[in-house]
Amino acid sequence: MKHPSFVPIIVITAIFIAVPESNAQVEVLKPGEVKTERLETADSNILGARATGIIEAPIDSVWKVLNDFNKFKEFMPNLRTSFIVDKAILKEIDIKQKWDREPFEKMLSKYILDQANSDTVCSYSVLDLPIVTDRWYLLKKVVDNEKHTIRWSLAQGNVNVNEGSWELQPYAKNHSQTVVIYTTYSDPGGYIPNWIIELGFTTTLEDVILGLRRRVLR
């Protein structure tokens, strides 16, 4: 039986301000360890959280995996479907404020990409969660290759909030290792029991970093 878990889905807008990890906080981490923390939000329905870990690989190796958007389901927990589409879809979305899943996925099929074609790309995902119906959403992702950051915001879906970021930094002690910071603000909508939310924070958030680590080292 599949162990139930909940992924708080993750870039930070003007509503949410992410505070960078201090050097002291990162220094105490060891490769393979993950530190998780709650983040304050103005809305009690929104879960803010961050996971920080160190991966024993150069920053370019980690960055390559994070930019292979069509393979996110290989390391992100609970992802049943994940693929990228051309950002041109955003114009078509604007025609209608709220979409139903079936016609939306039919429209998506015209825009699917094998790989990103610009620094702005849209990523479609379906989450397989226990108890509640599937959560589906399209994220607008902005990639900064110089700063090694990926920030995203919700474009469409049946979730209320989905914003976050990936941030990579060379590890100060050893530049052949990489500090990974995953920040998420989410409200999946619907009724989510508290025990699932707690499990999402204590277990699944850590699994995001560990899954990325396994994917990079593989």
ABEGO torsion letter per residue (X at the ends): XBBBBBBBBXXBBAABBBBBBBAAAAAABBBGBBBBBBBBBABAABBBBBBBBBBBBBAAAAAAAAABAAAAAAABBGBABBBBBBAAAAAAAAABABBBAAAAAAAAAAABBABBABABBBBBBBBBBBGBBBBBBBBBBBBBAAAGBBBBBBABEABABBBEBBBBBBBAABAABBBBBBBBBBBAEEBBBAAAAAAAAAAAAAAAAAAAAAAAAX
